[in-house]
Amino acid sequence: MRLLSIFFITFTILFSTGCSKGSAINGRSYKTALKSVSMIKDRLPQQKRIPFELSFWAIRTKYRKNSEFLDIVDGKTPDELIAVGKEVFEARKAEGFTEYQQYATWEDMIQKYTDERRAQNAKKKHDPRDGANSVLYKL
């Protein structure tokens, strides 16, 4: 009996691990899609994070109905999602979507957002008021 319970537990763990789509988006609901995108984004190399995020939100802005959106993103890997996002960008730019008209290509948009992200991370200015509020006392 003990051997049977060990076998059952081992089988359950292996089955749940083997059947999970760790690098694919879970599109069961909008909430699970957001969670899986967040987890996948954290595991991506730095150069793929911004294209992945922009692709996800470009697809979301085009397909506002949850059912359409989830059908498109469900089961997509990061590379597949980026490819779909690029297609959406090109289609919306051709349609005259004003937000995309300022970019000549997909790569230009990626570069702009990458530069903005770097600038945000580099702008950690020292506040002069912090020097006066030191907790170190002169004894």
C-alpha positions in Angstrom: 0.0 0.0 0.0 2.8 2.3 0.8 4.5 1.6 -2.5 1.2 2.4 -4.3 0.9 5.8 -2.5 4.5 6.7 -3.4 3.9 5.7 -7.0 0.7 7.8 -7.1 2.4 10.9 -5.7 5.4 10.6 -8.1 3.0 10.1 -11.0 1.0 13.2 -10.0 4.1 15.4 -9.7 5.6 14.2 -13.0 2.2 14.6 -14.8 1.6 18.1 -13.6 5.2 19.1 -14.4 5.2 17.6 -17.8 1.9 18.9 -18.9 2.5 22.5 -17.9 3.2 25.1 -20.6 6.0 26.9 -18.8 7.0 29.1 -21.6 3.6 29.6 -23.2 0.9 32.0 -22.3 -2.1 30.5 -20.5 -5.1 32.1 -22.1 -7.8 30.4 -20.0 -8.9 33.9 -18.7 -7.6 37.4 -18.9 -6.3 37.2 -15.4 -4.3 34.1 -16.0 -3.0 35.5 -19.2 -1.6 38.5 -17.3 0.0 36.3 -14.7 1.6 34.0 -17.2 2.9 37.0 -19.3 4.4 38.5 -16.1 6.1 35.2 -15.3 7.4 34.7 -18.8 8.6 38.2 -19.0 10.7 37.8 -15.9 12.4 34.8 -17.4 13.2 36.4 -20.8 16.5 37.9 -21.7 16.7 41.6 -21.4 16.7 42.3 -25.2 13.4 40.4 -25.6 11.4 41.8 -22.7 10.4 45.1 -24.4 9.3 43.5 -27.7 7.4 40.9 -25.7 5.6 43.6 -23.6 4.9 45.8 -26.6 3.6 42.8 -28.6 1.2 41.8 -25.9 -0.3 45.2 -25.5 -0.4 45.9 -29.2 -2.5 42.8 -29.6 -4.6 43.8 -26.7 -5.3 47.2 -28.1 -6.4 45.7 -31.4 -8.6 42.9 -30.0 -10.6 44.5 -27.2 -13.0 41.6 -26.7 -11.5 39.1 -24.2 -12.6 36.1 -26.2 -10.8 37.2 -29.4 -7.7 38.3 -27.5 -7.4 35.2 -25.5 -7.9 33.0 -28.6 -4.9 34.8 -30.2 -2.5 34.7 -27.3 -3.3 31.3 -25.8 -0.5 28.9 -26.1 1.9 31.4 -27.7 5.6 31.3 -26.9 7.4 34.6 -26.5 8.8 34.4 -30.1 5.4 33.6 -31.5 3.8 36.5 -29.6 6.5 38.9 -30.8 5.9 37.8 -34.4 2.1 38.4 -34.0 2.7 41.7 -32.4 4.9 42.8 -35.3 2.2 41.8 -37.7 -0.4 43.8 -35.7 1.9 46.8 -35.6 2.3 46.7 -39.4 -1.4 46.2 -40.0 -2.4 49.0 -37.6 0.2 51.4 -39.1 -1.1 50.7 -42.6 -4.7 51.5 -41.2 -3.4 54.8 -40.0 -3.3 54.2 -36.2 -2.0 57.5 -35.0 0.2 56.1 -32.2 2.2 54.0 -34.7 2.7 56.7 -37.4 5.6 58.2 -35.5 7.7 55.1 -36.1 9.1 54.0 -39.4 9.5 50.4 -38.5 8.8 47.9 -35.7 12.5 48.1 -34.8 12.3 51.9 -34.4 9.5 51.5 -31.9 11.4 48.9 -30.0 14.5 51.1 -29.9 12.6 54.1 -28.6 11.0 52.2 -25.8 14.4 50.5 -24.9 16.0 54.0 -24.8 13.2 55.3 -22.5 13.6 52.3 -20.2 17.3 52.8 -19.9 16.8 56.5 -19.2 14.3 55.7 -16.5 16.7 53.4 -14.8 19.6 55.9 -15.0 17.6 58.8 -13.5 18.1 58.0 -9.9 19.0 61.5 -8.7 20.2 62.2 -5.2 17.8 64.4 -3.3 19.7 67.1 -1.4 17.3 66.9 1.5 18.5 63.4 2.3 21.8 64.7 3.5 20.2 66.8 6.2 18.0 63.9 7.4 20.8 61.5 8.3 20.3 59.1 11.2 24.0 59.2 12.0 24.6 61.5 14.9 27.8 63.2 15.9 28.8 62.1 19.3 
